[in-house]
Amino acid sequence: MTTRRNFIKSVAIGTAAVSMGGALPSFSAKSYKNIVGANDRIRMAAIGVNARGTALASGFAREKGCEVSHVCDVDSRAITKCVKAVKGVAGNTPKGERDIRKLLESKDFDAVIIATPEHWHAPGALMAMKAGKHVYLEKPTAHNPAENEILMQAIPKYKSITQTGMQRRSWPNVIKGIQEVQNGAIGEVYFGKAWYTNNRPSIGTGKIESVPEWLDWDLWQGPAPRVGAYKDNYLHYNWHWFYDWGTGESGNNGVHFLDILRWGMGLSFPTEVSSTGGRYWYKDDWQFPDTQVVNFDFGGGKMISWEGRSCNGRNIEDSSVGAAFYGEKGTLVIAGGNEYKIYDLKNKLIKHEKSEIAFKEGDTLNPSQQLDSFHFSNFLDGIRKSTPLAADINVGAISTTLALLGNIAQRTNSVLNTNPTNGHIIKNKEASKLWSRKYAKGWEMKL
């Protein structure tokens, strides 16, 4: 029996062949997207849509040949908001569902967007793969390193096309900047620095209150151990700063720029990880550091660092976010946007590759709407034509694991020796306990 998804792929293969010398020699991937019929569209479900998920759903809804047909969230208000946003962009009204398990029973869509809280990222992605769906997974890819390993093993088993939210891997001038690094524009690179700075307010001390009527609190916790009473400073954004649900600033924002450094310097897992920092600015319920410096040694004269300052927004290299490559002949800086700068050893700017497409610095929900379209299109073409993904699960999982190792080093106050082939922690029982996590009964991740 020919399924709709196989039909989509067969159509894509046929049209690709035509574009390579058939009756329509000018037929391209772009023009293909413009003629995909309503019955041949890639249909997507957006899961976790209170904030970033709505931005992603709206972005995919703008892509030709893609329909956001379903919306899922444990917050009924978020469903309403996202449905309205998608309808405003594309004209269709997605179906709403509060329970991801019921959603994934549907055969009416081909792929999912996962932009839930971070403790749901890997479990949700694995559930979607098991249901036969392709996955667009927001960063970080996992709440702990063990989940990343499971996701990497799941891809060949379930044959899912899975793109991760390292969207800068698809931005044209960032790609050019990385090519400059790899082609020796600044000589041999020995050190890379990534950073994120902001002026986040205190989250205060939570007060116990009744669970809001719009929220399925038990399902929101999902795979995480139950914390008991609901408090007024948990949702929606503040979960980032609690160990049970978030990954701190390093997982929230650091992964993007650690990924850029890994990419440019050709690095995988480190041999040593150390971290210093703390919660210095406020006395509140925030559990992760608000100020943190993580150092990664890769051996062979290669190291990188990440600096996060959640409560002091002073820029580095003239930007609140970014990555810098320091080489024998100069420095190449990739800030938050689709551009890069090259300096010589005397700090003279010798090249500035600019972009006409703006990056909205400080926008935590949708800072790069137009640029992200490159990444969305790459994912959709991966489904249609098996186009190589710019940021497949291995890209996202390894970069995420670096950020998570930094958190483990911080929480255990130890220097981690790690296996450069898989990132595993060597001879440190306390730190190794944080490689995985405890799950609520029945929610364990199993291939």
C-alpha positions as CSV (number, residue, x, y, z in Angstrom):
1,M,0.0,0.0,0.0
2,T,1.3,3.5,-0.9
3,T,1.1,5.8,2.1
4,R,0.7,9.6,1.6
5,R,4.3,10.1,3.0
6,N,5.7,7.7,0.5
7,F,3.8,9.4,-2.2
8,I,5.3,12.7,-1.2
9,K,8.8,11.2,-1.4
10,S,8.1,9.6,-4.8
11,V,6.8,12.9,-6.2
12,A,9.9,14.6,-4.9
13,I,12.2,12.1,-6.5
14,G,10.4,12.4,-9.8
15,T,10.5,16.2,-9.8
16,A,14.2,16.2,-8.8
17,A,14.9,14.0,-11.8
18,V,13.0,16.4,-14.1
19,S,15.1,19.3,-12.8
20,M,18.3,17.4,-13.8
21,G,17.5,17.3,-17.5
22,G,13.9,16.4,-18.3
23,A,11.1,18.3,-19.9
24,L,11.5,21.2,-17.4
25,P,15.2,21.9,-17.1
26,S,14.7,25.0,-14.9
27,F,12.6,23.1,-12.4
28,S,14.2,23.7,-8.9
29,A,13.5,22.8,-5.3
30,K,12.2,26.3,-4.8
31,S,9.7,26.1,-7.7
32,Y,8.8,22.6,-6.5
33,K,7.6,24.1,-3.2
34,N,5.4,26.5,-5.1
35,I,3.4,23.8,-7.0
36,V,2.9,21.2,-4.3
37,G,-0.8,20.5,-4.3
38,A,-3.0,20.5,-1.2
39,N,-3.0,16.7,-1.0
40,D,0.8,16.5,-1.3
41,R,1.7,18.9,1.4
42,I,3.9,18.0,4.4
43,R,1.6,18.4,7.3
44,M,3.1,19.2,10.7
45,A,2.0,19.3,14.3
46,A,3.5,21.8,16.7
47,I,4.0,20.6,20.2
48,G,4.7,23.0,23.0
49,V,3.5,26.4,21.7
50,N,3.3,28.9,24.5
51,A,6.2,30.9,23.2
52,R,8.9,29.7,20.8
53,G,6.6,27.0,19.5
54,T,4.2,29.5,18.2
55,A,7.0,31.3,16.4
56,L,8.2,28.0,14.9
57,A,4.7,27.0,13.9
58,S,4.1,30.4,12.2
59,G,7.5,30.1,10.4
60,F,6.7,26.6,9.1
61,A,3.2,27.8,8.1
62,R,4.9,30.4,5.8
63,E,6.8,27.7,4.0
64,K,5.4,26.6,0.6
65,G,4.1,23.1,0.5
66,C,3.9,22.9,4.3
67,E,0.8,23.0,6.5
68,V,0.7,23.2,10.3
69,S,-2.4,21.1,10.8
70,H,-2.2,20.3,14.5
71,V,-1.3,22.2,17.7
72,C,-0.6,20.5,21.0
73,D,0.0,22.0,24.5
74,V,-0.9,21.3,28.1
75,D,-1.9,25.0,28.4
76,S,-5.3,25.5,26.7
77,R,-4.5,29.3,26.3
78,A,-1.4,28.5,24.3
79,I,-3.4,26.3,21.9
80,T,-5.8,29.1,21.2
81,K,-2.9,31.6,20.7
82,C,-1.0,29.3,18.3
83,V,-4.1,28.4,16.3
84,K,-4.9,32.0,15.8
85,A,-1.3,32.8,14.8
86,V,-1.2,30.0,12.2
87,K,-4.6,30.9,10.8
88,G,-3.4,34.5,10.5
89,V,-0.3,33.4,8.5
90,A,-1.7,30.6,6.4
91,G,-5.5,30.7,6.6
92,N,-6.1,27.2,7.9
93,T,-7.3,26.4,11.4
94,P,-5.2,23.7,13.0
95,K,-6.8,21.1,15.3
96,G,-6.0,21.5,19.0
97,E,-4.9,18.7,21.4
98,R,-3.7,18.9,25.0
99,D,-2.2,15.4,25.3
100,I,0.8,14.5,23.2
101,R,0.0,10.8,23.5
102,K,-3.4,11.3,21.8
103,L,-1.9,13.6,19.2
104,L,0.6,11.0,18.1
105,E,-2.1,8.5,17.5
106,S,-3.2,10.6,14.5
107,K,-2.2,9.5,11.0
108,D,-3.1,13.0,9.6
109,F,0.3,14.6,9.8
110,D,3.9,13.7,8.8
111,A,6.2,15.6,11.1
112,V,6.3,17.4,14.4
113,I,7.8,20.6,15.8
114,I,8.9,20.1,19.4
115,A,9.4,23.3,21.4
116,T,8.2,22.1,24.8
117,P,10.1,22.8,28.1
118,E,13.5,21.1,27.9
119,H,12.7,18.0,30.0
120,W,10.2,17.1,27.3
121,H,12.5,17.5,24.3
122,A,14.1,14.1,24.0
123,P,11.1,12.1,25.4
124,G,8.8,13.9,23.0
125,A,11.1,13.4,20.1
126,L,11.4,9.7,20.8
127,M,7.7,9.3,21.1
128,A,7.2,11.0,17.7
129,M,9.8,8.8,16.1
130,K,8.1,5.7,17.4
131,A,4.8,7.0,15.9
132,G,6.5,7.3,12.5
133,K,6.9,11.1,12.4
134,H,9.7,13.2,11.3
135,V,11.0,15.7,13.9
136,Y,12.1,19.3,14.1
137,L,13.6,19.4,17.6
138,E,14.4,22.7,19.3
139,K,17.6,23.1,21.2
140,P,18.8,21.8,23.6
141,T,18.1,18.3,22.2
142,A,18.0,16.8,25.7
143,H,17.8,17.4,29.4
144,N,20.8,15.1,30.1
145,P,23.6,13.4,28.0
146,A,22.0,9.9,28.2
147,E,19.0,11.2,26.3
148,N,21.2,12.4,23.5
149,E,22.7,9.0,23.1
150,I,19.2,7.4,23.0
151,L,18.1,9.9,20.3
152,M,21.2,9.2,18.2
153,Q,20.5,5.5,18.4
154,A,16.8,6.0,17.6
155,I,17.5,7.6,14.2
156,P,18.7,4.5,12.3
157,K,16.0,2.4,14.1
158,Y,13.0,4.5,13.3
159,K,14.3,6.1,10.1
160,S,13.1,9.6,11.2
161,I,14.3,12.7,9.4
162,T,15.3,14.8,12.5
163,Q,16.5,18.4,12.3
164,T,17.7,20.2,15.4
165,G,17.3,23.8,16.2
166,M,20.9,24.9,15.5
167,Q,19.5,27.2,12.8
168,R,22.7,29.1,12.3
169,R,24.0,26.1,10.4
170,S,21.7,27.2,7.6
171,W,22.4,30.9,7.6
172,P,24.3,31.9,4.5
173,N,26.9,34.3,5.9
174,V,27.5,32.1,9.0
175,I,28.3,29.3,6.6
176,K,30.7,31.6,4.7
177,G,32.3,32.6,8.0
178,I,32.9,29.0,8.9
179,Q,34.4,28.3,5.5
180,E,36.8,31.2,6.1
181,V,37.9,29.6,9.3
182,Q,38.3,26.2,7.8
183,N,40.1,27.6,4.7
184,G,42.8,29.3,6.9
185,A,41.7,33.0,6.8
186,I,43.0,33.5,10.3
187,G,45.6,30.7,10.3
188,E,45.5,27.7,12.7
189,V,42.7,28.2,15.3
190,Y,43.7,27.2,18.8
191,F,41.0,28.9,20.9
192,G,37.4,29.6,20.6
193,K,35.2,31.7,22.9
194,A,31.4,31.7,23.0
195,W,29.2,33.9,25.2
196,Y,25.7,35.0,26.1
197,T,24.8,38.1,28.2
198,N,21.5,39.4,29.4
199,N,19.9,41.4,32.3
200,R,17.3,38.9,33.5
201,P,15.3,39.9,36.6
202,S,14.9,37.8,39.8
203,I,12.3,35.0,39.7
204,G,11.6,35.5,43.4
205,T,10.6,32.9,45.9
206,G,7.6,30.8,44.7
207,K,4.3,30.8,46.6
208,I,2.2,27.7,46.6
209,E,-1.1,28.2,44.8
210,S,-3.8,26.2,43.1
211,V,-3.0,24.8,39.7
212,P,-4.6,27.1,37.1
213,E,-7.6,25.7,35.3
214,W,-6.0,26.2,31.9
215,L,-3.0,23.9,32.8
216,D,-2.6,20.1,32.9
217,W,0.1,20.3,35.6
218,D,0.7,16.5,35.8
219,L,1.2,16.2,32.0
220,W,3.4,19.3,32.0
221,Q,5.7,17.5,34.4
222,G,5.5,14.4,32.2
223,P,8.9,12.6,32.4
224,A,10.2,14.6,35.3
225,P,9.9,13.5,39.0
226,R,6.9,15.1,40.6
227,V,7.7,18.2,42.7
228,G,4.4,18.3,44.7
229,A,2.7,21.6,45.1
230,Y,2.5,24.0,42.2
231,K,4.2,27.4,42.7
232,D,3.5,30.7,41.0
233,N,7.0,31.2,39.7
234,Y,7.4,28.0,37.7
235,L,5.7,28.9,34.5
236,H,6.1,29.8,31.8
237,Y,9.7,30.8,31.2
238,N,11.2,30.3,34.7
239,W,11.3,26.5,34.4
240,H,14.7,27.1,32.5
241,W,16.3,27.8,35.9
242,F,15.2,24.6,37.8
243,Y,17.2,21.4,37.6
244,D,14.2,19.1,37.1
245,W,13.0,20.9,33.9
246,G,15.7,23.1,32.4
247,T,19.4,23.2,31.5
248,G,20.3,26.7,32.6
249,E,21.7,29.4,30.4
250,S,24.3,27.1,28.9
251,G,21.6,24.8,27.5
252,N,19.2,27.6,26.7
253,N,21.5,29.8,24.7
254,G,25.1,28.5,25.0
255,V,24.5,25.5,22.7
256,H,24.1,27.7,19.7
257,F,27.5,29.2,19.9
258,L,29.3,26.1,21.3
259,D,27.9,24.5,18.1
260,I,29.4,27.2,15.9
261,L,32.8,26.7,17.6
262,R,32.7,23.0,17.2
263,W,31.7,23.3,13.6
264,G,34.4,25.8,12.7
265,M,37.2,24.0,14.6
266,G,36.2,20.5,13.6
267,L,35.7,19.3,17.2
268,S,33.5,16.6,18.7
269,F,33.7,15.6,22.4
270,P,36.3,17.1,24.8
271,T,38.9,15.4,27.0
272,E,38.4,17.7,30.0
273,V,35.6,20.0,31.2
274,S,35.7,22.5,34.1
275,S,33.2,25.2,35.3
276,T,33.2,28.0,37.7
277,G,30.3,30.3,38.6
278,G,27.2,30.6,40.8
279,R,24.0,32.4,41.6
280,Y,25.5,35.7,42.6
281,W,22.9,38.4,41.8
282,Y,19.7,37.4,43.6
283,K,18.6,35.2,46.4
284,D,15.7,33.4,44.9
285,D,14.6,30.0,43.6
286,W,16.9,30.1,40.5
287,Q,19.1,26.9,40.8
288,F,21.6,27.2,37.9
289,P,24.4,29.8,37.8
290,D,23.6,33.3,36.6
291,T,27.3,33.7,36.0
292,Q,29.3,30.9,34.6
293,V,32.5,30.2,32.7
294,V,33.0,26.7,31.2
295,N,36.3,25.5,29.7
296,F,36.6,22.6,27.3
297,D,40.0,21.0,26.4
298,F,40.0,18.9,23.3
299,G,43.7,18.0,23.3
300,G,46.0,18.7,20.4
301,G,46.2,22.4,21.3
302,K,42.5,23.1,20.9
303,M,40.3,24.6,23.6
304,I,37.1,26.5,23.8
305,S,35.2,28.4,26.5
306,W,31.7,29.6,27.1
307,E,30.8,32.6,29.3
308,G,27.3,33.1,30.4
309,R,26.1,36.2,32.3
310,S,22.4,36.2,32.9
311,C,22.3,39.4,35.0
312,N,24.9,41.6,33.4
313,G,24.4,42.4,29.8
314,R,27.8,44.0,29.0
315,N,28.7,43.0,25.5
316,I,31.7,40.9,24.3
317,E,33.2,41.6,20.9
318,D,30.5,44.3,20.5
319,S,27.6,41.8,20.8
320,S,25.5,40.3,23.6
321,V,25.8,36.8,22.0
322,G,28.3,35.2,19.7
323,A,31.4,33.1,19.0
324,A,35.0,34.2,18.3
325,F,37.8,32.1,16.7
326,Y,41.3,33.1,17.7
327,G,44.0,32.0,15.3
328,E,47.6,32.5,14.5
329,K,46.9,35.2,12.0
330,G,43.9,36.9,13.5
331,T,40.3,36.6,14.8
332,L,37.0,35.8,13.2
333,V,33.8,36.9,15.1
334,I,30.3,35.6,14.4
335,A,27.9,37.5,16.5
336,G,24.2,36.9,16.8
337,G,23.2,37.7,13.3
338,N,24.0,36.5,9.8
339,E,27.3,38.2,9.5
340,Y,31.0,37.9,10.5
341,K,34.1,40.1,11.0
342,I,37.8,39.3,10.5
343,Y,40.5,41.2,12.4
344,D,44.2,40.9,12.0
345,L,46.6,40.5,14.9
346,K,46.8,44.3,15.4
347,N,43.0,44.4,15.9
348,K,42.4,46.0,12.5
349,L,39.1,45.1,10.9
350,I,40.0,43.6,7.5
351,K,36.6,42.2,6.5
352,H,33.0,42.6,7.5
353,E,30.5,40.3,5.7
354,K,27.1,42.0,6.4
355,S,23.6,40.8,6.0
356,E,20.5,42.6,4.9
357,I,18.4,40.2,7.0
358,A,18.2,41.5,10.5
359,F,18.7,39.6,13.8
360,K,16.6,41.0,16.6
361,E,19.0,41.1,19.6
362,G,17.2,40.5,22.9
363,D,14.2,38.8,21.3
364,T,14.0,35.5,23.2
365,L,11.1,34.1,21.2
366,N,11.7,34.8,17.5
367,P,14.9,36.8,16.9
368,S,15.6,35.5,13.4
369,Q,12.3,34.8,11.6
370,Q,13.5,35.4,8.0
371,L,16.8,33.6,8.5
372,D,15.2,30.6,10.1
373,S,13.4,29.9,6.8
374,F,16.6,28.6,5.4
375,H,16.7,26.0,8.1
376,F,13.0,25.1,7.8
377,S,13.3,24.7,4.1
378,N,16.3,22.4,4.6
379,F,14.3,20.2,6.9
380,L,11.3,20.0,4.5
381,D,13.6,19.1,1.6
382,G,15.2,16.4,3.8
383,I,11.8,14.8,4.0
384,R,10.9,15.3,0.4
385,K,14.2,14.6,-1.3
386,S,16.6,13.2,1.3
387,T,18.6,16.4,1.2
388,P,21.3,16.3,3.8
389,L,20.3,18.1,6.9
390,A,22.3,21.1,8.0
391,A,21.9,20.2,11.7
392,D,20.9,16.5,12.1
393,I,20.6,14.8,15.5
394,N,24.3,14.1,15.8
395,V,25.1,17.8,15.4
396,G,22.6,18.9,17.9
397,A,23.2,16.1,20.4
398,I,27.0,16.6,20.6
399,S,26.7,20.4,21.0
400,T,24.1,19.9,23.7
401,T,26.1,17.4,25.5
402,L,29.0,19.9,25.8
403,A,26.6,22.4,27.5
404,L,25.3,19.6,29.8
405,L,28.8,18.5,30.7
406,G,29.6,22.1,31.8
407,N,26.5,22.0,34.1
408,I,27.6,18.6,35.5
409,A,31.1,20.0,36.3
410,Q,29.5,23.0,37.9
411,R,27.0,21.1,40.1
412,T,29.7,18.6,41.3
413,N,32.4,21.2,41.7
414,S,34.8,18.9,39.8
415,V,37.0,18.9,36.7
416,L,35.7,16.2,34.4
417,N,37.9,13.9,32.5
418,T,35.9,12.7,29.5
419,N,36.1,10.2,26.7
420,P,36.7,12.1,23.4
421,T,34.8,9.5,21.4
422,N,31.5,9.7,23.2
423,G,31.8,12.3,26.0
424,H,31.4,9.8,28.8
425,I,32.7,10.9,32.2
426,I,35.7,8.9,33.4
427,K,36.2,7.8,37.0
428,N,33.9,10.2,38.7
429,K,30.9,8.5,40.4
430,E,29.2,11.7,41.6
431,A,29.3,13.3,38.2
432,S,28.4,10.1,36.4
433,K,25.1,10.0,38.3
434,L,24.1,13.2,36.4
435,W,24.7,11.6,33.0
436,S,21.1,10.4,33.1
437,R,18.2,11.3,35.4
438,K,15.3,9.8,37.4
439,Y,12.1,9.6,35.5
440,A,8.5,9.6,36.7
441,K,7.2,6.0,36.7
442,G,6.1,5.0,33.2
443,W,7.9,7.8,31.5
444,E,11.3,6.2,31.1
445,M,13.0,6.6,27.7
446,K,13.3,3.2,26.0
447,L,14.3,2.5,22.4
